[in-house]
Amino acid sequence: MRYNTILFDLDGTLTDSGAGITRSAAYAIERMGGSALPQEVLDRFVGPPLVASFMEYAGMSESDALRATEIYRERYSAIGWRENRLYAGIAPLLRALKARGAYLGIASAKPEIFVRRIAEHFGFARFFDSIVGITMENTHADKTELLEQALPEGCDRSSAAMVGDRLYDMQAAKKLGLTAVGVLFGYGGREELEQSGADAIAESVAHLREILLPGEPARRGRFITFEGADGCGKSTQMKLAAEYLSERGWEVAISREPGGCEISERIRDVVLDIRLKGMSPECEALLYAASRAEHVRQVILPALAAGKIVLCDRFLDSSFAYQARGRELGDDFIRQINRAAVKIAPDRTLLFAGDRAVLARRMRSGGPLDRMESERDDFFRRVDRAYEEIAAAEPERVRVIDTNRGVEEVFTDVRAEIEALLD
């Protein structure tokens, strides 16, 4: 590893925080009776100290800028800090750096109370050895002082780097003898970073990884499947999980079965077509296996190799539940026809289970039923029993989640299972 100590700026470097900052700045300017600023000017508030920004961009006196900063913080404290998300790929990068023994710190011109709140809420505080920001009383942040506070005692500065997106970050790093690494995915530009003395400039998070961890390939991603009988709410939970992970800096690939790529989606159209009720169980099972073979090779394996978190609505367990048991084809037949198709097993399967009558009502209230959804109750009872047996046989992989609750309550369990897998 090239650097033993790495300090990061927050806004525009770890998190895409522009929405919360610019909306809070616009709110403060309006409250102060100022003229509305165009978005490209508001974007300049991301990174520099607020008082200086209000003076420079809104034409305020220092006393008015101090009052505007107070108003800004009222909105930011209530709403703005949540209008935020980590850049895609930041979470696995931080995990990789920490796994290699690097000392990691955050040095931000934002009040430390907000820095810590954001780091805890978005799940990246655990990666950092030091988190430094200004006090609420401090309105003139000095980035050099913040970096010095974030550095470990006795740090060898020749093997330390500072990563940021603005000239203030680069200038402070150079002043302290740190390698200055600029990023272009934030709110600064190449010209700004070059003129401020950046030693390296990353065009993307992937490029930043190459700079900080040269020659080290991305760690394999994680494969999480969402299973359960029709009407269980798994699709809703998968969407919530995708947004949750994306906000926290993970690269996410969303897919489904049957489907996920062009050929598999065409097979989906056939296998679920309500007009094809006469399809034999064997044909149905083989179509699912064919769809899966293409899906695995075109979508799942490449995404995992790129380090992404793959969330898939159904996978092989559905074939055992619906075709092996629901259609009564038997486990051996399903295992045999999928042997060549399946080259990967899920790292975690979330099985959504609920009362059969409730699931049936949910399914029928969702619009026209497809060929599978229109099956009789005895078919679904066999499917339910099959899922119960799968969960009992593989408790380490399959985690059962009770869906007889509200969406948010269910997602609390989903979130806990995902976080445990990624830790």
C-alpha positions as CSV (number, residue, x, y, z in Angstrom):
1,M,0.0,0.0,0.0
2,R,1.4,3.4,-1.0
3,Y,0.1,5.5,2.0
4,N,-0.1,4.5,5.6
5,T,-2.1,7.5,6.6
6,I,-4.9,8.9,4.4
7,L,-7.1,11.9,5.3
8,F,-10.3,12.7,3.4
9,D,-12.4,15.8,3.0
10,L,-16.1,15.1,3.4
11,D,-18.2,17.2,1.1
12,G,-17.5,16.4,-2.6
13,T,-15.0,13.7,-1.7
14,L,-16.7,11.1,0.4
15,T,-20.2,12.3,0.0
16,D,-22.2,14.0,-2.8
17,S,-23.6,16.6,-0.4
18,G,-24.5,19.3,-2.8
19,A,-28.3,19.2,-2.5
20,G,-28.3,19.7,1.2
21,I,-25.7,22.4,1.2
22,T,-27.0,24.4,-1.8
23,R,-30.6,24.2,-0.6
24,S,-29.6,25.4,2.9
25,A,-27.6,28.2,1.4
26,A,-30.5,29.3,-0.9
27,Y,-32.8,29.2,2.2
28,A,-30.5,31.4,4.2
29,I,-30.1,33.9,1.3
30,E,-33.9,34.1,0.9
31,R,-34.4,34.6,4.7
32,M,-31.8,37.4,4.6
33,G,-33.7,39.1,1.8
34,G,-31.1,38.5,-0.9
35,S,-31.6,37.8,-4.5
36,A,-31.8,34.1,-5.6
37,L,-28.5,32.8,-7.0
38,P,-28.3,30.5,-10.0
39,Q,-27.5,26.8,-9.3
40,E,-24.0,27.1,-10.7
41,V,-23.2,29.8,-8.2
42,L,-24.8,27.9,-5.3
43,D,-22.7,24.9,-6.2
44,R,-19.6,26.9,-5.1
45,F,-20.8,26.8,-1.5
46,V,-19.8,23.2,-1.4
47,G,-16.4,23.0,0.3
48,P,-15.3,26.5,1.3
49,P,-16.1,28.1,4.6
50,L,-19.7,29.4,4.7
51,V,-19.0,32.9,5.9
52,A,-16.5,33.6,3.0
53,S,-19.0,32.1,0.5
54,F,-21.9,34.2,1.6
55,M,-19.6,37.3,1.4
56,E,-18.2,36.4,-2.0
57,Y,-21.2,35.0,-3.8
58,A,-24.1,36.7,-2.1
59,G,-22.4,40.1,-1.6
60,M,-23.0,40.1,2.2
61,S,-21.1,42.0,4.8
62,E,-19.3,39.9,7.4
63,S,-22.0,40.5,10.0
64,D,-24.8,39.5,7.6
65,A,-22.7,36.5,6.5
66,L,-22.4,35.4,10.1
67,R,-26.2,35.6,10.5
68,A,-26.8,33.8,7.2
69,T,-24.6,31.0,8.5
70,E,-26.7,30.7,11.6
71,I,-29.9,30.5,9.4
72,Y,-28.1,28.0,7.1
73,R,-27.4,25.7,10.0
74,E,-31.0,25.8,11.2
75,R,-32.1,24.2,8.0
76,Y,-29.0,22.0,7.6
77,S,-29.4,20.6,11.1
78,A,-33.0,19.7,10.5
79,I,-33.0,18.5,6.9
80,G,-29.9,19.3,4.9
81,W,-27.5,16.8,6.4
82,R,-29.8,14.0,5.2
83,E,-29.9,15.3,1.6
84,N,-26.7,13.4,1.0
85,R,-25.2,10.2,-0.2
86,L,-21.7,8.6,-0.5
87,Y,-20.3,8.4,-4.0
88,A,-20.6,4.9,-5.5
89,G,-17.6,2.8,-4.7
90,I,-16.5,4.8,-1.7
91,A,-17.7,2.2,0.9
92,P,-15.7,-0.8,-0.6
93,L,-12.6,1.5,-1.1
94,L,-12.7,2.5,2.6
95,R,-13.2,-1.1,3.6
96,A,-10.2,-2.2,1.5
97,L,-8.0,0.6,2.9
98,K,-8.9,-0.3,6.5
99,A,-8.3,-4.0,5.8
100,R,-4.7,-3.1,4.7
101,G,-4.1,-1.3,8.0
102,A,-4.2,2.3,6.9
103,Y,-4.9,5.0,9.4
104,L,-8.0,6.9,8.0
105,G,-9.2,10.3,9.0
106,I,-11.8,12.9,8.0
107,A,-10.9,16.6,8.1
108,S,-13.9,18.8,7.2
109,A,-14.7,22.5,7.4
110,K,-18.2,21.5,8.5
111,P,-19.2,21.5,12.2
112,E,-17.9,18.3,13.7
113,I,-21.3,17.5,15.1
114,F,-22.7,17.3,11.5
115,V,-19.6,15.3,10.3
116,R,-20.1,12.7,12.9
117,R,-23.9,12.6,12.4
118,I,-23.4,12.0,8.7
119,A,-20.7,9.4,9.2
120,E,-22.8,7.4,11.6
121,H,-26.0,7.7,9.7
122,F,-24.5,6.6,6.4
123,G,-22.5,3.8,7.9
124,F,-18.9,4.9,7.3
125,A,-17.8,6.1,10.8
126,R,-16.5,2.6,11.6
127,F,-13.8,3.0,9.0
128,F,-12.2,6.1,10.5
129,D,-9.7,6.5,13.3
130,S,-10.2,10.3,13.5
131,I,-13.1,12.6,12.6
132,V,-12.4,16.3,12.8
133,G,-14.5,19.3,12.0
134,I,-15.0,22.8,13.4
135,T,-17.1,23.8,16.5
136,M,-20.5,25.4,16.0
137,E,-19.0,28.6,17.3
138,N,-16.2,28.6,14.7
139,T,-17.1,30.3,11.5
140,H,-13.7,30.6,9.9
141,A,-12.4,27.1,9.3
142,D,-8.6,26.7,8.7
143,K,-8.1,23.5,6.7
144,T,-4.5,23.3,7.6
145,E,-5.3,23.2,11.3
146,L,-8.0,20.6,10.7
147,L,-5.6,18.3,8.9
148,E,-3.1,18.6,11.7
149,Q,-5.7,17.6,14.2
150,A,-6.7,14.6,12.1
151,L,-3.2,13.3,11.7
152,P,-2.0,10.6,14.1
153,E,0.7,11.5,16.6
154,G,4.2,10.9,15.2
155,C,2.9,10.4,11.6
156,D,5.4,9.9,8.9
157,R,4.1,12.6,6.5
158,S,6.1,11.2,3.6
159,S,3.7,8.2,3.6
160,A,0.6,10.3,4.2
161,A,-2.0,11.6,1.7
162,M,-4.9,14.0,1.8
163,V,-7.8,13.4,-0.6
164,G,-10.1,16.3,-1.5
165,D,-11.9,18.1,-4.3
166,R,-11.1,21.8,-3.8
167,L,-8.0,24.0,-3.8
168,Y,-8.3,24.5,0.0
169,D,-7.7,20.8,0.5
170,M,-4.7,20.7,-1.9
171,Q,-3.1,23.8,-0.5
172,A,-3.4,22.6,3.1
173,A,-2.0,19.2,2.2
174,K,1.0,20.7,0.5
175,K,1.6,23.1,3.4
176,L,1.9,20.1,5.7
177,G,4.0,18.0,3.4
178,L,1.3,15.5,2.6
179,T,0.7,14.1,-0.9
180,A,-2.3,16.0,-2.3
181,V,-4.8,13.9,-4.2
182,G,-7.6,15.7,-5.9
183,V,-10.8,14.2,-7.2
184,L,-12.8,15.3,-10.1
185,F,-16.1,13.7,-9.1
186,G,-16.6,16.4,-6.5
187,Y,-17.2,20.1,-6.8
188,G,-13.8,21.3,-8.0
189,G,-12.4,21.2,-11.5
190,R,-9.2,20.0,-13.0
191,E,-7.8,23.5,-13.5
192,E,-8.5,24.4,-9.9
193,L,-6.8,21.3,-8.6
194,E,-3.8,21.6,-10.9
195,Q,-3.2,25.2,-10.0
196,S,-3.4,24.4,-6.3
197,G,-0.6,21.9,-6.6
198,A,-2.3,18.5,-6.6
199,D,0.2,15.7,-6.9
200,A,-2.4,13.3,-8.4
201,I,-5.9,13.8,-9.8
202,A,-8.5,11.0,-9.8
203,E,-11.2,11.2,-12.4
204,S,-13.4,8.6,-10.7
205,V,-13.7,6.6,-7.5
206,A,-12.2,3.6,-9.4
207,H,-9.2,5.8,-10.5
208,L,-8.8,6.9,-6.8
209,R,-8.6,3.3,-5.8
210,E,-5.8,2.8,-8.3
211,I,-3.9,5.7,-6.8
212,L,-4.3,4.6,-3.2
213,L,-4.2,0.8,-3.8
214,P,-2.1,0.4,-6.9
215,G,-2.2,-3.0,-8.5
216,E,-4.8,-4.4,-6.1
217,P,-8.0,-5.6,-7.9
218,A,-11.5,-4.9,-6.5
219,R,-12.7,-7.4,-4.0
220,R,-15.5,-9.7,-5.3
221,G,-18.9,-8.3,-4.7
222,R,-21.8,-9.8,-2.8
223,F,-24.8,-11.7,-4.2
224,I,-28.1,-11.3,-2.3
225,T,-31.3,-12.9,-3.4
226,F,-34.8,-12.0,-2.5
227,E,-37.2,-15.0,-2.3
228,G,-40.8,-15.7,-1.3
229,A,-44.2,-16.6,-2.6
230,D,-46.0,-14.0,-4.8
231,G,-47.4,-11.2,-2.7
232,C,-44.7,-11.3,-0.1
233,G,-43.4,-7.8,-0.8
234,K,-39.9,-8.8,-1.7
235,S,-39.7,-6.5,-4.8
236,T,-40.5,-3.5,-2.6
237,Q,-37.9,-4.5,-0.1
238,M,-35.3,-5.0,-2.8
239,K,-35.9,-1.5,-4.1
240,L,-35.5,-0.1,-0.5
241,A,-32.3,-2.1,-0.1
242,A,-30.9,-0.8,-3.4
243,E,-31.5,2.8,-2.4
244,Y,-30.1,2.2,1.1
245,L,-26.9,0.6,-0.2
246,S,-26.4,3.3,-2.9
247,E,-26.7,6.1,-0.4
248,R,-24.0,4.4,1.6
249,G,-21.4,4.2,-1.2
250,W,-21.9,0.7,-2.5
251,E,-22.2,0.0,-6.2
252,V,-25.4,-1.9,-6.7
253,A,-26.7,-4.1,-9.6
254,I,-30.4,-4.9,-9.5
255,S,-31.8,-7.8,-11.5
256,R,-34.6,-10.4,-11.5
257,E,-35.5,-13.9,-12.6
258,P,-36.7,-14.8,-15.0
259,G,-35.1,-11.9,-16.8
260,G,-32.2,-9.5,-16.2
261,C,-30.8,-9.4,-19.7
262,E,-32.4,-9.2,-23.2
263,I,-32.6,-13.0,-23.9
264,S,-33.8,-13.8,-20.4
265,E,-36.4,-11.0,-20.5
266,R,-37.8,-12.5,-23.7
267,I,-38.0,-15.9,-22.0
268,R,-39.8,-14.2,-19.1
269,D,-42.5,-12.9,-21.5
270,V,-43.1,-16.4,-22.6
271,V,-43.1,-18.2,-19.3
272,L,-45.4,-15.7,-17.6
273,D,-47.8,-15.3,-20.5
274,I,-51.3,-16.0,-19.1
275,R,-52.3,-17.2,-22.6
276,L,-49.9,-20.1,-22.4
277,K,-51.6,-22.1,-19.6
278,G,-51.1,-25.3,-21.4
279,M,-47.3,-25.2,-21.1
280,S,-46.0,-28.4,-19.6
281,P,-44.2,-28.3,-16.3
282,E,-41.0,-29.7,-17.9
283,C,-41.0,-27.0,-20.5
284,E,-41.6,-24.3,-17.9
285,A,-38.7,-25.6,-15.8
286,L,-36.3,-25.8,-18.7
287,L,-37.2,-22.2,-19.8
288,Y,-36.4,-21.0,-16.3
289,A,-33.0,-22.8,-16.4
290,A,-32.2,-21.4,-19.9
291,S,-33.0,-17.9,-18.7
292,R,-30.9,-18.4,-15.6
293,A,-27.9,-19.6,-17.7
294,E,-27.8,-16.4,-19.7
295,H,-28.6,-14.2,-16.7
296,V,-25.7,-15.6,-14.7
297,R,-23.1,-15.2,-17.5
298,Q,-24.3,-11.8,-18.8
299,V,-25.2,-10.0,-15.6
300,I,-24.4,-11.7,-12.3
301,L,-20.8,-12.9,-12.7
302,P,-19.6,-9.7,-14.4
303,A,-21.2,-7.5,-11.7
304,L,-19.6,-9.6,-8.9
305,A,-16.2,-9.4,-10.6
306,A,-16.5,-5.6,-10.6
307,G,-17.1,-5.6,-6.9
308,K,-20.8,-4.7,-7.0
309,I,-23.5,-5.8,-4.7
310,V,-26.0,-7.8,-6.8
311,L,-29.6,-7.8,-5.6
312,C,-31.7,-10.3,-7.4
313,D,-35.5,-10.8,-7.3
314,R,-35.6,-14.6,-7.2
315,F,-32.9,-17.2,-8.2
316,L,-32.5,-21.0,-8.1
317,D,-34.6,-21.4,-4.8
318,S,-37.6,-20.3,-6.8
319,S,-37.2,-23.2,-9.2
320,F,-37.1,-25.6,-6.3
321,A,-40.1,-24.0,-4.7
322,Y,-42.3,-23.5,-7.8
323,Q,-41.2,-26.2,-10.3
324,A,-39.8,-29.0,-8.1
325,R,-42.6,-28.7,-5.5
326,G,-45.3,-26.5,-6.9
327,R,-45.3,-28.4,-10.2
328,E,-44.2,-31.6,-8.5
329,L,-41.2,-32.3,-10.8
330,G,-38.9,-33.2,-7.9
331,D,-35.7,-31.7,-6.7
332,D,-33.4,-34.0,-8.7
333,F,-34.9,-32.9,-12.0
334,I,-34.4,-29.2,-11.1
335,R,-30.9,-29.8,-9.8
336,Q,-30.0,-31.7,-13.0
337,I,-31.2,-29.1,-15.5
338,N,-29.7,-26.2,-13.6
339,R,-26.3,-27.8,-13.1
340,A,-24.8,-26.2,-16.2
341,A,-26.8,-23.0,-15.8
342,V,-25.8,-22.0,-12.2
343,K,-22.1,-21.1,-11.6
344,I,-22.7,-19.1,-8.4
345,A,-24.5,-19.4,-5.1
346,P,-26.0,-16.5,-3.2
347,D,-24.0,-15.1,-0.3
348,R,-27.3,-14.4,1.5
349,T,-30.9,-15.2,0.7
350,L,-33.7,-13.2,2.3
351,L,-36.9,-15.3,2.4
352,F,-40.0,-13.3,2.9
353,A,-42.7,-15.3,4.6
354,G,-46.2,-14.4,5.7
355,D,-49.8,-15.6,6.2
356,R,-51.0,-17.4,3.1
357,A,-54.4,-15.5,3.1
358,V,-52.6,-12.2,3.4
359,L,-50.2,-13.0,0.6
360,A,-53.1,-14.1,-1.7
361,R,-54.9,-10.8,-1.1
362,R,-51.8,-8.7,-1.8
363,M,-51.1,-10.7,-5.0
364,R,-54.7,-10.2,-6.3
365,S,-54.7,-6.5,-5.5
366,G,-51.6,-5.9,-7.6
367,G,-53.4,-5.9,-11.0
368,P,-53.9,-8.6,-13.6
369,L,-52.4,-12.0,-12.6
370,D,-49.7,-13.7,-14.8
371,R,-49.6,-17.4,-15.5
372,M,-47.8,-18.3,-12.3
373,E,-49.9,-16.0,-10.1
374,S,-53.1,-17.5,-11.4
375,E,-52.4,-21.0,-10.0
376,R,-54.7,-22.6,-7.4
377,D,-54.2,-22.4,-3.6
378,D,-52.9,-26.0,-3.3
379,F,-50.0,-25.0,-5.7
380,F,-49.0,-22.1,-3.4
381,R,-49.3,-24.3,-0.3
382,R,-46.7,-26.6,-1.8
383,V,-44.5,-23.6,-2.7
384,D,-44.8,-22.3,0.9
385,R,-43.8,-25.7,2.3
386,A,-40.8,-25.9,-0.1
387,Y,-39.5,-22.5,1.1
388,E,-39.9,-23.6,4.7
389,E,-37.8,-26.7,4.0
390,I,-35.1,-24.7,2.1
391,A,-34.8,-22.3,5.0
392,A,-34.5,-25.1,7.5
393,A,-31.8,-26.9,5.5
394,E,-29.6,-23.8,5.0
395,P,-30.0,-21.4,7.9
396,E,-26.6,-19.8,7.4
397,R,-27.5,-18.7,3.9
398,V,-31.3,-18.3,4.1
399,R,-32.7,-15.8,6.6
400,V,-36.5,-15.8,7.1
401,I,-38.2,-12.4,7.4
402,D,-41.7,-12.0,8.7
403,T,-43.8,-9.9,6.3
404,N,-46.9,-9.7,8.5
405,R,-45.8,-6.2,9.5
406,G,-45.5,-2.7,7.9
407,V,-43.0,-2.0,5.1
408,E,-40.6,-0.1,7.4
409,E,-40.6,-2.7,10.1
410,V,-39.8,-5.4,7.6
411,F,-37.0,-3.2,6.1
412,T,-35.4,-2.9,9.6
413,D,-34.8,-6.6,9.5
414,V,-33.6,-6.5,5.8
415,R,-31.2,-3.7,6.6
416,A,-29.8,-5.6,9.6
417,E,-29.2,-8.7,7.5
418,I,-27.4,-6.8,4.7
419,E,-25.2,-4.8,7.2
420,A,-24.2,-8.1,8.9
421,L,-23.2,-9.6,5.5
422,L,-21.1,-6.5,4.5
423,D,-19.3,-6.0,7.8
